[in-house]
C-alpha cells in the first residue's frame, strides 16, 4: 500500500486539487485558468471544512480524469493514493462505500489503459477500507478489471485466500455465486489451472438450491452445469466429483436440450466402459460438438471402471474380470492396473501367481451420503479399536503394578 508523505505545509488533498486543476486548465491560458483553479481550490477547502467527503472525492476525480494521458504513472498513483485516502475520513460505512464506488467507477473506466496500474490502485483502495462489504465490492471490481485488462496474473494468487476472504466479508449467496463464476471464468483460460477453474465452477453450482424462491434463477445455471460436466469428462486426471447431487445439474436430466449431457455424467460416475461405448455409438456427434475425443473418453472410462471393480467386499479383482470389463487383452491387464496406481485412484498389489489384483484403497467416484455413512462406520470401528487397545494397555499396567507390589511385600 502506498504511504502519503507530506512534503509541504499544504494539505495533500489541496495540493492534489491545485496540481490536477492547473494541469487540466493549462491549455486555456492564464486568464481563464487562474480563476478556475482558484474556484476549485476554494470548493475543495469548503468540502474539507464541512466534512463533505463524497463531494470532495467527486471534485478531485473530475480533474484527475482529465489529466490521465498527461502525467507519469508514478504521479497518477500518488494522485489516486491521496483521493483513496479520503475513505478513511468517511463519517459512516455507508459513506465510505459510496466513496469507494465513485473512485472505483473512474479507475475501471478504461481497463485496457494502464491495467496493471489501475489494478494496483484498486488494491490500495481495498487496503484502506474497513467495512467488509466495501472491501468485497472493490475486490469484485478488481477481478473484473483483471479479466478485461488481461492482467489476471496479478490477481490469481489472491484466489487461494478466497475462503478466508469470504469469512471476513460475510456476504450473501448471490454475491458468492457471482464471484465464484467470475473466478472460474478467469482460470478456465489457463490450462494449468483447469482443476481450480472446475473447483470454483462447482462452488458456483453448489449455491443453487431447488427451493421455491430459487426456481427462477436455477435455470440460469444450465450452461454452466453443462460446462462443468464436459470439463469433468474431458479432464484426464479427475476421477471424483459431486455434480450429481447438485440441483443445478440435476435439472438437466429432464431438459430436452441437455438431457444427454446429464446421461453422460451418470455414465462416468456410476457405470462402466460398456455403457459409455453404447452411448457413444448413438451420440458420437454430440460428443464431438462438445470437444470430447472418443479415445480419451475410453481411457478415462477404463480407469473409472477399475474403480468400480474394486468396490467389491473382498477387495480382490480377477485378471479375467478386468480384461472383460476394460475390453483389453490379458497382456494389457497389468498395464492398466499400474496406470490406475500412477493416477492415484487405487492402492493395490498384483498377485501374479493367482491372477488377482488385491485392492487396499480406492478413490470414490462420488462422495455423497452413502460414502459419508461408510466413513462414519469406519471411524466408529477405529475408535472402538483404539479404546480397546487403551483398555488392554491400562489393564496390563495395573497387573504389572500389582505384581510389583506383591513382590515388594514378599521381600519384606
SEKOLBA-559479 format. One record per residue (C-alpha): residue number from 1; chain; z, x, y. Coordinates in nm, 3 decimals. Layout:
BEGIN
    nr   kette         Z         X         Y
   NUM       A         Z         X         Y
...
END
This chain:
BEGIN
    nr   kette         Z         X         Y
     1       A     0.000     0.000     0.000
     2       A    -0.090     0.132     0.346
     3       A     0.204     0.203     0.578
     4       A     0.182     0.145     0.955
     5       A     0.300     0.446     1.157
     6       A     0.326     0.371     1.535
     7       A     0.166     0.647     1.744
     8       A     0.249     0.496     2.086
     9       A     0.496     0.260     2.253
    10       A     0.247    -0.027     2.240
    11       A     0.298    -0.284     1.964
    12       A     0.050    -0.209     1.680
    13       A    -0.070    -0.570     1.695
    14       A    -0.158    -0.547     2.066
    15       A    -0.316    -0.204     2.010
    16       A    -0.544    -0.353     1.744
    17       A    -0.631    -0.652     1.965
    18       A    -0.720    -0.419     2.251
    19       A    -0.925    -0.184     2.031
    20       A    -1.122    -0.456     1.850
    21       A    -1.187    -0.667     2.160
    22       A    -1.305    -0.366     2.362
    23       A    -1.545    -0.273     2.083
    24       A    -1.660    -0.632     2.037
    25       A    -1.741    -0.673     2.410
    26       A    -1.867    -0.317     2.467
    27       A    -2.233    -0.420     2.496
    28       A    -2.162    -0.683     2.760
    29       A    -2.084    -0.430     3.034
    30       A    -1.753    -0.361     3.215
    31       A    -1.773    -0.660     3.449
    32       A    -1.790    -0.906     3.160
    33       A    -1.592    -0.708     2.902
    34       A    -1.280    -0.630     3.105
    35       A    -1.181    -0.993     3.180
    36       A    -1.246    -1.094     2.817
    37       A    -1.039    -0.806     2.680
    38       A    -0.753    -0.888     2.919
    39       A    -0.768    -1.256     2.824
    40       A    -0.747    -1.174     2.453
    41       A    -0.459    -0.930     2.507
    42       A    -0.264    -1.186     2.713
    43       A    -0.327    -1.454     2.450
    44       A    -0.209    -1.216     2.175
    45       A     0.102    -1.133     2.381
    46       A     0.181    -1.504     2.417
    47       A     0.145    -1.555     2.042
    48       A     0.385    -1.267     1.978
    49       A     0.645    -1.404     2.219
    50       A     0.616    -1.762     2.092
    51       A     0.600    -1.664     1.725
    52       A     0.263    -1.835     1.677
    53       A     0.168    -1.610     1.386
    54       A    -0.113    -1.820     1.243
    55       A    -0.286    -1.837     1.583
    56       A    -0.241    -1.462     1.625
    57       A    -0.398    -1.391     1.286
    58       A    -0.693    -1.615     1.373
    59       A    -0.744    -1.439     1.707
    60       A    -0.731    -1.091     1.553
    61       A    -0.963    -1.181     1.265
    62       A    -1.230    -1.311     1.503
    63       A    -1.254    -0.979     1.687
    64       A    -1.220    -0.772     1.368
    65       A    -1.502    -0.965     1.205
    66       A    -1.738    -0.882     1.493
    67       A    -1.690    -0.506     1.466
    68       A    -1.709    -0.457     1.088
    69       A    -2.053    -0.285     1.099
    70       A    -1.944    -0.053     1.382
    71       A    -1.628     0.109     1.250
    72       A    -1.549     0.353     0.969
    73       A    -1.383     0.224     0.655
    74       A    -1.055     0.403     0.741
    75       A    -1.042     0.232     1.081
    76       A    -1.122    -0.105     0.925
    77       A    -0.845    -0.054     0.669
    78       A    -0.597     0.024     0.948
    79       A    -0.703    -0.285     1.144
    80       A    -0.661    -0.514     0.846
    81       A    -0.333    -0.347     0.749
    82       A    -0.188    -0.450     1.085
    83       A    -0.331    -0.802     1.052
    84       A    -0.198    -0.839     0.697
    85       A     0.147    -0.719     0.803
    86       A     0.186    -1.035     1.011
    87       A     0.251    -1.238     0.692
    88       A     0.593    -1.069     0.678
    89       A     0.682    -1.231     1.012
    90       A     0.600    -1.585     0.897
    91       A     0.877    -1.840     0.953
    92       A     0.826    -2.006     0.613
    93       A     0.648    -1.951     0.278
    94       A     0.400    -2.225     0.370
    95       A     0.307    -2.048     0.693
    96       A     0.270    -1.716     0.506
    97       A     0.037    -1.890     0.258
    98       A    -0.177    -2.034     0.540
    99       A    -0.199    -1.690     0.699
   100       A    -0.291    -1.535     0.365
   101       A    -0.564    -1.796     0.314
   102       A    -0.708    -1.723     0.658
   103       A    -0.708    -1.345     0.604
   104       A    -0.846    -1.376     0.252
   105       A    -1.133    -1.601     0.360
   106       A    -1.250    -1.332     0.602
   107       A    -1.212    -1.046     0.356
   108       A    -1.414    -1.213     0.079
   109       A    -1.683    -1.350     0.311
   110       A    -1.931    -1.071     0.229
   111       A    -1.833    -0.947    -0.119
   112       A    -2.130    -0.711    -0.153
   113       A    -2.050    -0.522     0.171
   114       A    -1.787    -0.251     0.101
   115       A    -1.648    -0.443    -0.201
   116       A    -1.408    -0.167    -0.307
   117       A    -1.253    -0.158     0.040
   118       A    -1.229    -0.538     0.054
   119       A    -1.055    -0.538    -0.283
   120       A    -0.809    -0.276    -0.159
   121       A    -0.735    -0.491     0.147
   122       A    -0.657    -0.787    -0.079
   123       A    -0.420    -0.574    -0.287
   124       A    -0.248    -0.458     0.034
   125       A    -0.205    -0.822     0.135
   126       A    -0.077    -0.912    -0.213
   127       A     0.194    -0.646    -0.193
   128       A     0.314    -0.772     0.146
   129       A     0.366    -1.130     0.027
   130       A     0.694    -1.254    -0.115
   131       A     0.615    -1.610    -0.217
   132       A     0.495    -1.619    -0.584
   133       A     0.224    -1.880    -0.527
   134       A     0.085    -1.688    -0.229
   135       A     0.063    -1.380    -0.450
   136       A    -0.119    -1.582    -0.716
   137       A    -0.365    -1.720    -0.460
   138       A    -0.456    -1.374    -0.330
   139       A    -0.485    -1.234    -0.683
   140       A    -0.734    -1.502    -0.787
   141       A    -0.944    -1.424    -0.480
   142       A    -0.930    -1.056    -0.576
   143       A    -1.059    -1.145    -0.924
   144       A    -1.346    -1.346    -0.774
   145       A    -1.429    -1.067    -0.527
   146       A    -1.429    -0.802    -0.801
   147       A    -1.677    -1.010    -1.002
   148       A    -1.905    -1.093    -0.705
   149       A    -1.896    -0.740    -0.563
   150       A    -1.937    -0.575    -0.905
   151       A    -1.619    -0.367    -0.877
   152       A    -1.445    -0.512    -1.180
   153       A    -1.332    -0.167    -1.296
   154       A    -1.078    -0.176    -1.014
   155       A    -0.911    -0.496    -1.130
   156       A    -0.946    -0.484    -1.510
   157       A    -0.635    -0.262    -1.557
   158       A    -0.421    -0.535    -1.399
   159       A    -0.519    -0.781    -1.673
   160       A    -0.276    -0.607    -1.909
   161       A     0.009    -0.732    -1.686
   162       A    -0.102    -1.096    -1.676
   163       A     0.187    -1.221    -1.889
   164       A     0.446    -1.069    -1.653
   165       A     0.246    -1.194    -1.352
   166       A     0.247    -1.549    -1.492
   167       A     0.622    -1.528    -1.535
   168       A     0.656    -1.427    -1.170
   169       A     0.406    -1.675    -1.030
   170       A     0.531    -1.975    -1.232
   171       A     0.200    -2.159    -1.182
   172       A     0.078    -2.481    -1.341
   173       A    -0.152    -2.530    -1.636
   174       A    -0.464    -2.591    -1.426
   175       A    -0.418    -2.268    -1.230
   176       A    -0.359    -2.075    -1.552
   177       A    -0.669    -2.229    -1.705
   178       A    -0.896    -2.126    -1.419
   179       A    -0.751    -1.774    -1.413
   180       A    -0.795    -1.722    -1.789
   181       A    -1.158    -1.831    -1.772
   182       A    -1.233    -1.604    -1.474
   183       A    -1.083    -1.304    -1.653
   184       A    -1.268    -1.383    -1.976
   185       A    -1.597    -1.405    -1.787
   186       A    -1.537    -1.065    -1.628
   187       A    -1.453    -0.899    -1.961
   188       A    -1.739    -1.052    -2.161
   189       A    -1.990    -0.827    -1.986
   190       A    -1.805    -0.519    -2.113
   191       A    -1.891    -0.463    -2.481
   192       A    -1.583    -0.250    -2.542
   193       A    -1.363    -0.541    -2.429
   194       A    -1.513    -0.819    -2.641
   195       A    -1.180    -0.886    -2.814
   196       A    -0.994    -0.900    -2.483
   197       A    -1.252    -1.143    -2.348
   198       A    -1.211    -1.357    -2.660
   199       A    -0.830    -1.346    -2.625
   200       A    -0.844    -1.480    -2.267
   201       A    -1.105    -1.738    -2.366
   202       A    -0.868    -1.854    -2.640
   203       A    -0.584    -1.874    -2.387
   204       A    -0.812    -2.087    -2.168
   205       A    -0.894    -2.326    -2.452
   206       A    -0.528    -2.349    -2.553
   207       A    -0.440    -2.501    -2.213
   208       A    -0.622    -2.822    -2.308
   209       A    -0.445    -3.096    -2.499
   210       A    -0.560    -3.434    -2.623
   211       A    -0.306    -3.615    -2.405
   212       A    -0.448    -3.918    -2.224
   213       A    -0.434    -3.755    -1.881
   214       A    -0.634    -3.461    -2.014
   215       A    -0.921    -3.654    -2.170
   216       A    -1.137    -3.639    -1.860
   217       A    -1.104    -3.260    -1.839
   218       A    -1.122    -3.162    -2.205
   219       A    -1.491    -3.247    -2.211
   220       A    -1.543    -2.972    -1.954
   221       A    -1.435    -2.717    -2.215
   222       A    -1.717    -2.784    -2.464
   223       A    -1.942    -2.498    -2.356
   224       A    -1.652    -2.250    -2.362
   225       A    -1.542    -2.380    -2.703
   226       A    -1.891    -2.315    -2.839
   227       A    -1.891    -1.971    -2.680
   228       A    -1.557    -1.890    -2.844
   229       A    -1.685    -1.993    -3.187
   230       A    -2.002    -1.787    -3.153
   231       A    -1.806    -1.485    -3.029
   232       A    -1.570    -1.509    -3.325
   233       A    -1.855    -1.535    -3.576
   234       A    -2.050    -1.257    -3.408
   235       A    -1.766    -1.003    -3.374
   236       A    -1.774    -0.790    -3.694
   237       A    -1.410    -0.679    -3.689
   238       A    -1.242    -1.009    -3.600
   239       A    -1.114    -1.195    -3.905
   240       A    -0.845    -1.429    -3.773
   241       A    -0.832    -1.698    -3.504
   242       A    -0.653    -2.024    -3.426
   243       A    -0.951    -2.212    -3.282
   244       A    -0.945    -2.487    -3.543
   245       A    -0.605    -2.608    -3.420
   246       A    -0.717    -2.649    -3.060
   247       A    -0.818    -2.995    -2.929
   248       A    -1.078    -2.835    -2.702
   249       A    -1.252    -2.700    -3.013
   250       A    -1.176    -2.998    -3.238
   251       A    -1.369    -3.231    -3.007
   252       A    -1.690    -3.058    -3.119
   253       A    -1.656    -3.196    -3.472
   254       A    -1.778    -3.539    -3.363
   255       A    -2.009    -3.419    -3.089
   256       A    -2.375    -3.483    -3.169
   257       A    -2.484    -3.168    -2.987
   258       A    -2.226    -2.919    -3.116
   259       A    -2.100    -3.056    -3.449
   260       A    -2.295    -2.795    -3.648
   261       A    -2.134    -2.512    -3.449
   262       A    -1.794    -2.656    -3.542
   263       A    -1.907    -2.670    -3.906
   264       A    -1.997    -2.301    -3.888
   265       A    -1.647    -2.217    -3.764
   266       A    -1.491    -2.410    -4.054
   267       A    -1.708    -2.218    -4.300
   268       A    -1.596    -1.883    -4.160
   269       A    -1.229    -1.980    -4.160
   270       A    -1.196    -2.194    -4.470
   271       A    -1.487    -2.136    -4.709
   272       A    -1.671    -1.863    -4.896
   273       A    -2.012    -1.700    -4.889
   274       A    -2.193    -1.971    -5.087
   275       A    -2.102    -2.233    -4.821
   276       A    -2.244    -2.009    -4.548
   277       A    -2.569    -1.946    -4.739
   278       A    -2.617    -2.320    -4.788
   279       A    -2.552    -2.381    -4.417
   280       A    -2.788    -2.104    -4.312
   281       A    -3.070    -2.234    -4.529
   282       A    -3.056    -2.567    -4.349
   283       A    -2.978    -2.438    -3.997
   284       A    -3.145    -2.098    -3.953
   285       A    -3.293    -2.199    -3.616
   286       A    -2.951    -2.294    -3.483
   287       A    -2.806    -1.955    -3.578
   288       A    -3.093    -1.770    -3.410
   289       A    -3.059    -1.979    -3.095
   290       A    -2.703    -1.852    -3.059
   291       A    -2.799    -1.491    -3.117
   292       A    -2.646    -1.470    -3.465
   293       A    -2.800    -1.225    -3.712
   294       A    -2.809    -1.354    -4.070
   295       A    -2.742    -1.014    -4.230
   296       A    -2.438    -0.956    -4.006
   297       A    -2.305    -1.302    -4.091
   298       A    -2.340    -1.228    -4.463
   299       A    -2.145    -0.903    -4.422
   300       A    -1.861    -1.080    -4.241
   301       A    -1.857    -1.372    -4.483
   302       A    -1.829    -1.134    -4.780
   303       A    -1.517    -0.985    -4.623
   304       A    -1.385    -1.331    -4.538
   305       A    -1.447    -1.437    -4.896
   306       A    -1.249    -1.137    -5.022
   307       A    -0.957    -1.250    -4.808
   308       A    -0.983    -1.595    -4.967
   309       A    -0.995    -1.450    -5.319
   310       A    -0.677    -1.252    -5.251
   311       A    -0.480    -1.570    -5.178
   312       A    -0.407    -1.643    -5.545
   313       A    -0.041    -1.624    -5.652
   314       A    -0.075    -1.325    -5.885
   315       A    -0.240    -1.105    -5.623
   316       A    -0.491    -0.987    -5.887
   317       A    -0.867    -1.033    -5.847
   318       A    -1.102    -0.956    -6.137
   319       A    -1.407    -0.746    -6.051
   320       A    -1.626    -1.014    -6.207
   321       A    -1.495    -1.279    -5.967
   322       A    -1.562    -1.054    -5.668
   323       A    -1.913    -0.986    -5.795
   324       A    -1.993    -1.356    -5.836
   325       A    -1.830    -1.470    -5.510
   326       A    -1.982    -1.199    -5.292
   327       A    -2.316    -1.219    -5.478
   328       A    -2.335    -0.845    -5.538
   329       A    -2.384    -0.614    -5.835
   330       A    -2.098    -0.466    -6.039
   331       A    -2.164    -0.126    -5.884
   332       A    -2.105    -0.269    -5.534
   333       A    -1.764    -0.425    -5.602
   334       A    -1.558    -0.117    -5.517
   335       A    -1.768    -0.051    -5.207
   336       A    -1.675    -0.393    -5.066
   337       A    -1.309    -0.354    -5.159
   338       A    -1.299    -0.018    -4.978
   339       A    -1.476    -0.181    -4.681
   340       A    -1.207    -0.451    -4.672
   341       A    -0.934    -0.185    -4.677
   342       A    -1.108     0.009    -4.397
   343       A    -1.134    -0.314    -4.196
   344       A    -0.754    -0.353    -4.238
   345       A    -0.783    -0.702    -4.385
   346       A    -0.650    -0.600    -4.728
   347       A    -0.392    -0.359    -4.866
   348       A    -0.470    -0.319    -5.234
   349       A    -0.521    -0.090    -5.530
   350       A    -0.809    -0.082    -5.776
   351       A    -0.722    -0.084    -6.145
   352       A    -1.048     0.058    -6.278
   353       A    -0.927     0.054    -6.637
   354       A    -0.885    -0.323    -6.632
   355       A    -1.142    -0.401    -6.362
   356       A    -0.881    -0.557    -6.135
   357       A    -0.801    -0.541    -5.764
   358       A    -0.425    -0.573    -5.705
   359       A    -0.356    -0.703    -5.354
   360       A    -0.024    -0.632    -5.178
   361       A    -0.118    -0.768    -4.832
   362       A    -0.397    -0.967    -4.675
   363       A    -0.493    -1.091    -4.331
   364       A    -0.467    -1.467    -4.287
   365       A    -0.790    -1.618    -4.159
   366       A    -0.588    -1.883    -3.975
   367       A    -0.222    -1.871    -3.883
   368       A    -0.109    -2.231    -3.847
   369       A     0.194    -2.439    -3.958
   370       A     0.139    -2.359    -4.328
   371       A     0.140    -1.984    -4.263
   372       A     0.448    -2.011    -4.039
   373       A     0.628    -2.202    -4.313
   374       A     0.536    -1.936    -4.569
   375       A     0.657    -1.664    -4.332
   376       A     0.983    -1.854    -4.276
   377       A     1.031    -1.877    -4.652
   378       A     0.970    -1.502    -4.694
   379       A     1.217    -1.423    -4.416
   380       A     1.470    -1.651    -4.586
   381       A     1.429    -1.460    -4.913
   382       A     1.452    -1.128    -4.731
   383       A     1.769    -1.240    -4.551
   384       A     1.919    -1.351    -4.883
   385       A     1.833    -1.016    -5.044
   386       A     1.988    -0.824    -4.754
   387       A     2.305    -1.037    -4.769
   388       A     2.324    -0.985    -5.145
   389       A     2.285    -0.609    -5.103
   390       A     2.558    -0.602    -4.837
   391       A     2.794    -0.801    -5.062
   392       A     2.725    -0.565    -5.352
   393       A     2.797    -0.259    -5.136
   394       A     3.117    -0.415    -5.000
   395       A     3.235    -0.515    -5.348
   396       A     3.169    -0.164    -5.476
   397       A     3.357    -0.015    -5.181
   398       A     3.656    -0.244    -5.242
   399       A     3.654    -0.148    -5.610
   400       A     3.638     0.223    -5.525
   401       A     3.917     0.188    -5.268
   402       A     4.131     0.003    -5.526
   403       A     4.066     0.270    -5.789
   404       A     4.159     0.547    -5.546
   405       A     4.482     0.363    -5.454
   406       A     4.573     0.321    -5.822
   407       A     4.507     0.686    -5.895
   408       A     4.720     0.790    -5.597
   409       A     5.013     0.578    -5.718
   410       A     4.986     0.718    -6.072
   411       A     5.009     1.078    -5.945
   412       A     5.338     0.994    -5.776
END
